[in-house]
Amino acid sequence: MRLAGVSAARALARRAAAPYHLVKSMAIAPPERLRVAPPEIRTTDSTVADEIYAGYFSFEGKTVQTHGASPFGLSAPTPGWRRALAGFSWLRHLRAADRALAQANARALVADFLSLRGLPRRDPAMEPAVIARRLLSFLTQSPVLLDGADADFYDAFMRSLAHSARLLWRALASGEARGADRMFCAVALAQYAVCADNGRKIGPQVTHALSAELDRQILSDGGHISRNPQVAVDLLLDLLPLRQVIAARGLQTPESMLRSIDRMMPTLRMLQHGDGSLALFNGMGATALDRLANVLAYEDSRGAAPANAPYSGYQRLEARDALVIVDAGPPPPPEFSRGAHAGCLSFEFSLGFERVVVNCGAPAPQHEDARELARATAAHSTLVLGDMSSARIGPRGAGRWAAGRILDGPRVVSVERRQLEDETTLVMSHDGYRRDFGLVHARELTLTHDATTVAGRDRLLVAENATPRAAPTEFEIRFHLHPRVRAAPRGADVELTLANGETLLFEAVGARPLVEESIFFANPGGARRCAQIVLRGYASPQAEVRWSLQRVEALPPVPLAGDV
């Protein structure tokens, strides 16, 4: 099935519009009071309150010193900085300071923003996702902001809540909010409907809208339709507080919300390595371990992590402390593909707390210029044919609809799991190179049950009803290594040394392994250099390379020329 096809996109659009076609706009009056405030489950840092009081605002890798001026009147260094400022998620740090000075500073900063008039629609502060984040932040921090506030601030604050809710409904009804942003808008509206004293009037429509987005975006196996693990984490950070305030009000929680939360938790654990980090697929960058831990702490029951997420397109092989996680799915629908990567059949491999083979991951927001590079197939541990990606991504200048979206890619991705007495094998293929080369990439990944060996077999097969390109084309099979792994040639093989001292040997048949430089974008402290193993050959039909990563106790020294 071609998920990126026009028919699928149109079907999704029809489902998205369904809750709103009867109510294009909604009359939402300012509430007189808030009945409840959502809990804050994101980690807080009271030292940030001191920085803000001193006039330093640090977002998206950029720091601005206000010198006593309002930060909202300053020229933002980047659109991302402006979005983070106007989203007000940083208010939680001022609340964590638990000091009257921090409380007064928080109220003064909010008052500065509320005093702004006529922000242009192109201002990042007026984007639907930013409005949703601001509404959620204001509701969550309302106890601090409203405690002891004067009447003018109180009234302006309530008017702001209602105005934000109206803007969000309009963005959903008009289609201005797109992709995953629609979900966050619906969650913010639902949070307002539960917290505000007049929320009952809009409750049915908002509940319908939220349920529609959950049914559309959360797949049957618990993955988000974007296939980006980070989207699932961010969504749960907002859904879990909403579930709590609904219960606190004694209201009925929508079945779609309960079902989605229950499904999402195990899928996140499926994508989690032994060190707690999430696998680097489809826009996932450095894992905020505290946020992930806060989310998973709410899981009601914890069994073994699933091995198969067929709708999300992920597979997991596990034996003792060895773990292999594989991207075995086609690209997401175009609406949800702006963060997706061309990494079909790429894998990651870890041993206990040590990650060994990785993908390069998504760069931090301040390194946006590297995002296109990180999305390419070459930034993933899989086969690259003709130095081209297996999916075609719209360049920045391609127009509003196409820029950044996956325009074409694997249409048929096959997966078969073979369970034997002493090993488990994934037999997979994708046709992402059919159009340009007439070839299919077939990959087998095997993990032995004693956790000693990961073996692979990569082949190029002639696609059905296709003619392979006559001109010689080179393929590369890349294995990006985590920065904590040291790689050194050892004769015709490569010796890998992990940070814990353990040693592995990489061997290949059909191509000689070479150690080259790579870059790991998903490091919490910024991009880091790392190594990669590369296997090269000519892409003739039936080309085949076999390789393995094997744990060894100790390796004998390599004999030198002339040794007896």
C-alpha positions as CSV (number, residue, x, y, z in Angstrom):
1,M,0.0,0.0,0.0
2,R,1.3,3.5,-0.9
3,L,0.8,5.5,2.3
4,A,2.3,8.5,0.7
5,G,-0.2,8.4,-2.1
6,V,-2.7,11.1,-3.1
7,S,-5.8,9.0,-2.2
8,A,-4.5,8.3,1.3
9,A,-3.8,12.0,1.8
10,R,-7.3,13.0,0.7
11,A,-8.8,10.3,3.0
12,L,-6.9,11.7,5.9
13,A,-8.0,15.2,5.0
14,R,-11.7,14.2,5.0
15,R,-11.3,12.5,8.4
16,A,-9.6,15.6,9.8
17,A,-12.4,17.9,8.6
18,A,-15.2,15.7,9.9
19,P,-15.6,17.2,13.5
20,Y,-15.6,20.8,12.3
21,H,-17.8,21.0,9.1
22,L,-20.9,21.8,11.2
23,V,-19.2,24.3,13.5
24,K,-16.8,26.6,11.6
25,S,-16.5,29.0,14.5
26,M,-17.3,28.7,18.2
27,A,-18.5,31.4,20.6
28,I,-16.2,31.1,23.6
29,A,-16.8,33.7,26.3
30,P,-14.0,34.4,28.9
31,P,-14.5,32.2,31.9
32,E,-15.2,33.8,35.3
33,R,-12.9,31.3,37.0
34,L,-10.9,28.1,36.6
35,R,-12.2,25.1,38.4
36,V,-9.0,23.1,38.3
37,A,-5.4,23.4,37.0
38,P,-3.6,20.6,35.2
39,P,-0.6,19.1,37.0
40,E,2.9,19.7,35.6
41,I,4.7,16.5,34.8
42,R,7.6,18.0,32.9
43,T,10.9,18.3,34.8
44,T,11.6,21.7,36.3
45,D,14.8,23.6,37.1
46,S,14.6,26.4,39.7
47,T,17.9,27.9,38.5
48,V,16.3,28.9,35.3
49,A,14.2,31.3,37.3
50,D,17.3,33.1,38.4
51,E,18.5,33.4,34.8
52,I,15.2,34.8,33.7
53,Y,15.1,37.3,36.6
54,A,18.6,38.4,35.4
55,G,17.2,38.9,31.9
56,Y,18.6,35.9,30.2
57,F,16.2,33.9,28.0
58,S,17.8,30.7,26.5
59,F,15.9,28.7,24.0
60,E,16.8,26.5,21.1
61,G,20.5,27.0,21.7
62,K,20.2,30.8,21.6
63,T,20.5,33.2,24.6
64,V,19.2,36.8,24.6
65,Q,19.9,39.3,27.3
66,T,17.0,41.8,27.6
67,H,18.8,44.5,29.6
68,G,15.5,45.3,31.4
69,A,13.3,45.4,28.3
70,S,10.4,43.1,27.6
71,P,11.6,40.0,25.8
72,F,8.5,40.1,23.6
73,G,9.5,43.4,22.1
74,L,13.0,42.2,21.1
75,S,14.0,40.9,17.7
76,A,14.1,37.1,18.0
77,P,17.4,35.5,16.9
78,T,15.5,32.6,15.3
79,P,11.8,31.7,14.7
80,G,12.4,28.7,17.1
81,W,13.5,31.0,19.9
82,R,10.4,33.1,19.4
83,R,8.2,30.0,19.4
84,A,9.7,28.8,22.7
85,L,9.4,32.2,24.3
86,A,5.7,32.7,23.2
87,G,4.8,29.1,24.3
88,F,5.5,30.0,27.9
89,S,6.5,26.4,28.8
90,W,9.4,28.0,30.8
91,L,6.9,29.3,33.3
92,R,7.2,26.0,35.1
93,H,10.7,26.8,36.2
94,L,9.6,30.1,37.8
95,R,6.9,28.2,39.7
96,A,9.5,25.6,40.8
97,A,11.5,28.4,42.4
98,D,8.7,28.7,44.9
99,R,9.6,32.3,45.8
100,A,7.4,35.4,45.8
101,L,10.0,37.2,43.6
102,A,9.8,34.4,40.9
103,Q,6.0,34.5,41.1
104,A,5.9,38.3,40.6
105,N,8.3,38.0,37.7
106,A,6.2,35.3,36.1
107,R,3.1,37.5,36.3
108,A,4.9,40.5,35.0
109,L,6.2,38.7,32.0
110,V,2.7,37.3,31.2
111,A,1.3,40.8,31.6
112,D,3.9,42.1,29.1
113,F,2.7,39.5,26.6
114,L,-1.0,40.2,27.2
115,S,-0.5,43.9,26.6
116,L,0.7,43.2,23.0
117,R,-1.8,44.2,20.4
118,G,-2.3,43.1,16.9
119,L,0.4,40.5,16.5
120,P,0.7,39.7,12.8
121,R,-0.5,36.2,11.7
122,R,3.0,35.5,10.4
123,D,4.5,36.0,13.8
124,P,5.7,32.5,15.1
125,A,3.8,33.4,18.3
126,M,0.5,33.1,16.4
127,E,1.1,29.7,14.9
128,P,-1.5,27.2,16.1
129,A,1.0,24.9,17.8
130,V,2.5,27.8,19.7
131,I,-1.0,29.1,20.7
132,A,-1.8,25.6,22.0
133,R,1.4,25.4,24.0
134,R,0.7,28.9,25.5
135,L,-2.8,27.9,26.5
136,L,-1.6,24.7,28.1
137,S,1.1,26.6,30.0
138,F,-1.2,29.3,31.2
139,L,-3.7,26.8,32.5
140,T,-1.1,24.7,34.2
141,Q,0.6,27.7,35.9
142,S,-2.6,29.5,36.7
143,P,-2.4,28.9,40.4
144,V,0.8,30.9,40.6
145,L,-0.2,33.5,38.1
146,L,-3.6,34.3,39.6
147,D,-2.8,34.0,43.3
148,G,-2.9,37.6,44.5
149,A,-3.4,39.1,41.1
150,D,-5.3,42.4,40.7
151,A,-8.6,42.6,38.8
152,D,-7.0,44.0,35.6
153,F,-4.6,41.1,35.2
154,Y,-7.2,38.6,36.2
155,D,-9.6,39.8,33.5
156,A,-6.9,40.1,30.8
157,F,-5.7,36.6,31.6
158,M,-9.2,35.1,31.3
159,R,-9.8,37.0,28.0
160,S,-6.5,35.6,26.7
161,L,-7.6,32.0,27.5
162,A,-10.9,32.4,25.6
163,H,-9.2,34.1,22.7
164,S,-6.6,31.3,22.4
165,A,-9.4,28.7,22.5
166,R,-11.2,30.5,19.7
167,L,-8.1,30.7,17.6
168,L,-7.4,27.0,18.0
169,W,-10.9,26.0,17.0
170,R,-10.6,28.2,13.9
171,A,-7.2,26.7,13.1
172,L,-8.7,23.2,13.3
173,A,-11.8,24.1,11.3
174,S,-10.0,25.9,8.6
175,G,-7.2,23.4,8.2
176,E,-4.5,26.0,9.2
177,A,-3.3,23.5,11.8
178,R,-1.7,20.5,10.0
179,G,-0.1,17.2,10.9
180,A,0.7,16.5,14.5
181,D,-0.1,20.1,15.4
182,R,-3.8,19.3,15.1
183,M,-3.5,16.9,17.9
184,F,-1.8,19.4,20.2
185,C,-4.5,22.0,19.4
186,A,-7.2,19.5,20.2
187,V,-5.6,18.6,23.5
188,A,-5.3,22.3,24.5
189,L,-8.9,22.9,23.7
190,A,-10.0,19.9,25.7
191,Q,-7.8,21.1,28.6
192,Y,-9.6,24.5,28.5
193,A,-13.0,22.9,28.3
194,V,-12.3,20.9,31.5
195,C,-10.6,23.6,33.5
196,A,-12.8,26.7,32.7
197,D,-16.1,27.1,34.5
198,N,-17.9,27.7,31.2
199,G,-16.2,24.8,29.4
200,R,-19.3,22.6,29.5
201,K,-20.8,24.6,26.7
202,I,-18.1,23.5,24.2
203,G,-17.3,20.2,25.8
204,P,-19.2,17.9,23.3
205,Q,-17.6,19.5,20.2
206,V,-14.1,19.6,21.7
207,T,-14.4,15.9,22.9
208,H,-15.5,15.0,19.4
209,A,-12.6,16.8,17.9
210,L,-10.0,15.3,20.2
211,S,-11.4,11.8,19.7
212,A,-11.3,12.3,15.9
213,E,-7.6,13.3,16.0
214,L,-6.6,10.5,18.3
215,D,-8.4,7.9,16.1
216,R,-6.7,9.4,13.0
217,Q,-3.2,9.9,14.4
218,I,-2.6,7.0,16.9
219,L,-2.2,3.8,15.1
220,S,-3.6,0.4,16.3
221,D,-0.2,-0.6,17.7
222,G,0.3,2.6,19.6
223,G,2.6,4.4,17.3
224,H,2.0,7.9,16.0
225,I,1.3,8.2,12.4
226,S,4.4,10.4,11.8
227,R,6.5,7.4,13.0
228,N,8.5,9.9,15.1
229,P,9.0,8.6,18.7
230,Q,9.4,12.1,20.0
231,V,5.9,13.1,18.9
232,A,4.5,10.3,21.0
233,V,6.5,11.5,24.1
234,D,5.4,15.1,23.7
235,L,1.8,14.0,23.2
236,L,1.8,11.9,26.3
237,L,3.2,14.8,28.3
238,D,0.0,16.6,27.5
239,L,-2.5,13.8,27.5
240,L,-1.6,12.4,30.9
241,P,-2.3,15.7,32.7
242,L,-5.6,16.0,30.8
243,R,-6.6,12.5,31.9
244,Q,-5.9,13.5,35.5
245,V,-8.0,16.7,35.5
246,I,-10.8,14.9,33.8
247,A,-10.8,12.4,36.6
248,A,-10.4,15.2,39.2
249,R,-13.6,16.9,37.8
250,G,-15.5,13.6,38.0
251,L,-16.0,13.6,34.2
252,Q,-16.0,10.7,31.8
253,T,-12.7,10.2,30.0
254,P,-13.1,9.7,26.3
255,E,-12.6,6.0,25.4
256,S,-10.3,7.1,22.5
257,M,-8.0,8.8,25.0
258,L,-7.8,5.9,27.4
259,R,-7.2,3.5,24.5
260,S,-4.5,5.7,22.9
261,I,-2.5,6.1,26.1
262,D,-2.6,2.4,26.9
263,R,-1.3,1.6,23.4
264,M,1.4,4.3,23.3
265,M,3.3,3.3,26.4
266,P,4.4,-0.2,25.3
267,T,5.3,1.1,21.9
268,L,7.7,3.6,23.4
269,R,9.3,0.9,25.5
270,M,9.7,-1.2,22.3
271,L,11.8,1.6,20.8
272,Q,13.9,2.1,24.0
273,H,17.5,0.9,24.3
274,G,19.1,-0.4,27.5
275,D,20.4,3.1,28.4
276,G,16.9,4.5,28.3
277,S,17.3,6.3,24.9
278,L,14.8,5.9,22.1
279,A,16.0,4.6,18.8
280,L,16.9,7.3,16.2
281,F,14.2,6.9,13.6
282,N,12.2,9.5,11.6
283,G,13.0,12.7,13.4
284,M,14.1,11.4,16.8
285,G,17.0,13.3,18.3
286,A,18.6,13.2,21.7
287,T,16.3,11.6,24.2
288,A,15.3,13.8,27.2
289,L,15.6,10.9,29.6
290,D,13.8,12.8,32.4
291,R,10.7,13.4,30.3
292,L,10.6,9.9,29.0
293,A,10.9,8.5,32.5
294,N,8.1,10.9,33.7
295,V,5.8,9.5,30.9
296,L,6.6,5.9,31.4
297,A,6.0,6.2,35.2
298,Y,2.3,6.5,34.4
299,E,2.1,3.1,32.7
300,D,-0.4,1.1,34.6
301,S,1.0,-2.4,33.8
302,R,4.4,-3.2,32.5
303,G,5.0,-6.4,30.6
304,A,7.7,-7.3,28.1
305,A,8.2,-4.8,25.4
306,P,6.4,-5.7,22.1
307,A,8.5,-7.3,19.4
308,N,6.4,-6.1,16.5
309,A,4.6,-2.8,15.7
310,P,3.3,-3.6,12.2
311,Y,1.3,-0.4,11.7
312,S,4.1,1.8,12.9
313,G,6.6,-0.1,10.9
314,Y,9.1,-1.1,13.7
315,Q,10.6,-4.5,14.7
316,R,12.5,-5.5,17.8
317,L,14.9,-8.5,18.3
318,E,16.0,-9.1,21.9
319,A,18.1,-11.8,23.6
320,R,19.5,-11.3,27.1
321,D,21.3,-7.9,27.0
322,A,21.4,-7.7,23.2
323,L,18.8,-5.6,21.4
324,V,18.2,-4.8,17.7
325,I,15.5,-2.2,16.7
326,V,14.6,-1.9,13.0
327,D,12.8,0.6,10.8
328,A,10.7,-1.7,8.7
329,G,7.9,0.6,7.4
330,P,7.2,2.9,4.5
331,P,7.2,6.7,4.9
332,P,4.2,8.3,6.7
333,P,1.5,10.2,4.8
334,P,2.8,13.5,3.4
335,E,1.0,15.6,6.0
336,F,3.0,13.9,8.7
337,S,6.3,13.5,6.9
338,R,8.1,16.8,7.4
339,G,10.3,15.2,10.1
340,A,10.5,11.7,8.7
341,H,13.7,10.2,7.4
342,A,14.7,8.1,4.4
343,G,15.9,5.2,6.6
344,C,13.9,2.2,5.6
345,L,15.5,-1.1,6.8
346,S,18.0,0.8,9.0
347,F,18.7,-0.7,12.4
348,E,20.2,0.1,15.7
349,F,22.1,-2.4,18.0
350,S,22.9,-2.1,21.7
351,L,24.4,-4.3,24.4
352,G,23.0,-3.5,27.8
353,F,23.7,0.2,28.5
354,E,26.1,0.5,25.5
355,R,24.7,1.5,22.1
356,V,26.8,0.1,19.3
357,V,25.3,0.6,15.9
358,V,23.1,3.7,15.6
359,N,21.6,6.1,13.1
360,C,22.9,9.7,13.1
361,G,19.6,11.0,14.5
362,A,17.9,14.4,14.1
363,P,20.1,17.5,14.9
364,A,19.1,19.9,17.7
365,P,16.9,22.9,16.5
366,Q,19.8,25.3,16.5
367,H,21.4,23.1,13.8
368,E,18.6,23.3,11.4
369,D,21.0,23.6,8.5
370,A,22.0,19.9,9.1
371,R,18.5,18.5,9.0
372,E,18.4,17.6,5.4
373,L,21.7,15.8,5.7
374,A,20.4,13.9,8.7
375,R,17.3,12.8,6.9
376,A,19.2,11.2,4.0
377,T,19.6,7.4,3.7
378,A,23.3,7.8,4.1
379,A,22.8,9.0,7.7
380,H,21.3,5.6,8.6
381,S,22.7,2.1,9.1
382,T,21.4,0.6,6.0
383,L,22.2,0.2,2.3
384,V,22.5,3.3,0.0
385,L,22.3,2.8,-3.7
386,G,24.0,5.2,-6.1
387,D,24.5,7.8,-3.4
388,M,20.8,8.4,-3.4
389,S,18.2,8.2,-0.7
390,S,15.5,5.6,-0.8
391,A,12.9,8.3,-0.4
392,R,12.6,11.6,-2.2
393,I,12.3,14.6,0.2
394,G,11.0,18.0,-1.1
395,P,13.8,20.6,-0.9
396,R,13.3,23.8,1.0
397,G,12.5,25.9,-2.0
398,A,9.9,23.4,-3.4
399,G,6.9,25.4,-2.3
400,R,4.7,25.4,0.8
401,W,3.1,22.0,0.2
402,A,6.2,20.0,-0.9
403,A,9.0,21.6,1.0
404,G,10.3,19.1,3.6
405,R,7.7,16.5,2.9
406,I,8.5,13.0,1.7
407,L,7.2,13.0,-1.9
408,D,8.0,9.5,-2.9
409,G,9.6,6.5,-1.3
410,P,9.2,2.8,-0.6
411,R,5.7,1.7,-1.5
412,V,6.0,-2.0,-0.7
413,V,7.9,-3.0,2.5
414,S,7.8,-6.6,3.4
415,V,8.6,-8.1,6.8
416,E,8.7,-11.8,7.9
417,R,9.9,-12.9,11.3
418,R,11.4,-16.4,11.5
419,Q,11.8,-17.9,15.0
420,L,14.3,-20.8,15.2
421,E,15.5,-22.7,18.2
422,D,18.7,-20.7,18.6
423,E,18.1,-17.5,16.7
424,T,15.5,-15.1,15.4
425,T,15.6,-13.6,11.9
426,L,13.9,-10.7,10.2
427,V,13.5,-11.1,6.4
428,M,12.7,-7.7,4.9
429,S,12.7,-5.8,1.7
430,H,11.8,-2.4,0.3
431,D,11.3,-1.1,-3.3
432,G,12.5,2.5,-2.7
433,Y,15.1,2.1,-5.4
434,R,12.8,0.6,-8.0
435,R,12.0,3.8,-9.9
436,D,15.6,4.9,-10.3
437,F,17.5,1.6,-10.5
438,G,14.9,-1.1,-11.0
439,L,16.2,-2.9,-7.9
440,V,14.9,-4.0,-4.5
441,H,16.9,-3.9,-1.3
442,A,16.5,-7.2,0.6
443,R,17.9,-7.4,4.1
444,E,18.0,-10.2,6.7
445,L,18.9,-9.5,10.3
446,T,19.6,-12.3,12.7
447,L,20.1,-12.2,16.5
448,T,21.3,-15.4,18.2
449,H,19.5,-16.3,21.4
450,D,22.8,-16.4,23.4
451,A,23.2,-12.7,22.5
452,T,26.7,-13.3,21.0
453,T,26.1,-12.5,17.3
454,V,24.2,-10.1,15.1
455,A,24.4,-11.2,11.5
456,G,23.1,-9.7,8.3
457,R,22.6,-10.4,4.7
458,D,22.0,-7.6,2.2
459,R,21.0,-8.3,-1.4
460,L,19.9,-6.3,-4.4
461,L,17.2,-8.0,-6.4
462,V,15.6,-7.1,-9.7
463,A,12.2,-5.5,-9.0
464,E,9.2,-7.1,-10.6
465,N,8.4,-5.7,-14.1
466,A,11.5,-3.5,-13.9
467,T,14.7,-3.3,-15.9
468,P,17.9,-2.6,-13.9
469,R,20.0,0.4,-15.0
470,A,22.7,-0.6,-17.4
471,A,25.3,1.8,-16.2
472,P,27.4,0.6,-13.3
473,T,26.2,1.9,-9.9
474,E,27.9,1.6,-6.6
475,F,26.2,0.6,-3.3
476,E,27.3,1.3,0.2
477,I,26.2,-0.5,3.4
478,R,26.7,1.8,6.3
479,F,27.0,1.0,10.0
480,H,27.2,4.2,12.0
481,L,28.8,3.7,15.4
482,H,27.9,5.4,18.7
483,P,30.6,8.0,19.7
484,R,31.5,5.8,22.7
485,V,32.6,3.0,20.4
486,R,36.2,2.8,19.1
487,A,36.7,1.1,15.7
488,A,40.1,-0.1,14.4
489,P,40.9,-2.3,11.4
490,R,42.1,-5.7,12.3
491,G,43.4,-7.4,9.2
492,A,40.4,-7.8,6.9
493,D,38.0,-7.2,9.8
494,V,37.2,-4.3,12.2
495,E,37.6,-4.5,15.9
496,L,35.1,-2.6,18.0
497,T,35.8,-1.6,21.6
498,L,32.9,-0.4,23.8
499,A,33.2,2.1,26.6
500,N,32.8,-0.7,29.1
501,G,35.8,-2.6,27.7
502,E,33.8,-5.2,25.8
503,T,35.1,-6.1,22.4
504,L,33.3,-7.1,19.2
505,L,34.5,-8.2,15.8
506,F,32.9,-7.1,12.6
507,E,33.4,-9.4,9.6
508,A,32.1,-9.3,6.1
509,V,32.0,-11.5,3.0
510,G,31.4,-9.9,-0.4
511,A,32.9,-6.5,0.5
512,R,35.9,-5.3,2.5
513,P,34.9,-3.2,5.6
514,L,36.4,0.3,5.8
515,V,36.4,2.6,8.8
516,E,35.4,6.2,8.0
517,E,34.3,9.3,9.8
518,S,30.7,10.0,10.6
519,I,28.7,12.4,12.7
520,F,26.3,11.7,15.5
521,F,23.7,14.5,15.6
522,A,21.6,13.1,18.5
523,N,24.1,13.9,21.3
524,P,22.6,15.9,24.2
525,G,25.6,18.2,24.2
526,G,25.6,18.8,20.4
527,A,26.8,16.9,17.4
528,R,29.8,14.7,17.9
529,R,32.2,13.0,15.6
530,C,32.0,9.2,15.4
531,A,33.1,6.4,13.2
532,Q,31.2,4.3,10.7
533,I,31.9,1.0,8.9
534,V,31.3,1.1,5.2
535,L,30.9,-1.9,2.8
536,R,31.1,-1.0,-0.9
537,G,30.4,-2.8,-4.1
538,Y,28.8,-2.7,-7.5
539,A,25.0,-2.9,-7.7
540,S,24.6,-5.7,-10.1
541,P,21.4,-7.8,-9.9
542,Q,21.9,-10.5,-7.2
543,A,24.7,-8.6,-5.5
544,E,25.1,-10.0,-2.0
545,V,27.0,-9.1,1.1
546,R,27.0,-11.1,4.4
547,W,28.3,-9.5,7.6
548,S,28.3,-10.2,11.3
549,L,29.0,-8.5,14.6
550,Q,30.3,-11.0,17.1
551,R,31.2,-10.6,20.8
552,V,34.6,-12.0,21.7
553,E,36.3,-12.5,25.1
554,A,39.8,-11.5,24.0
555,L,41.4,-11.2,20.6
556,P,44.9,-12.4,20.0
557,P,47.4,-9.9,18.6
558,V,47.5,-9.5,14.8
559,P,50.7,-11.0,13.4
560,L,53.0,-8.6,11.7
561,A,54.8,-9.2,8.4
562,G,58.0,-11.2,9.1
563,D,56.8,-12.7,12.4
564,V,57.6,-16.4,12.8
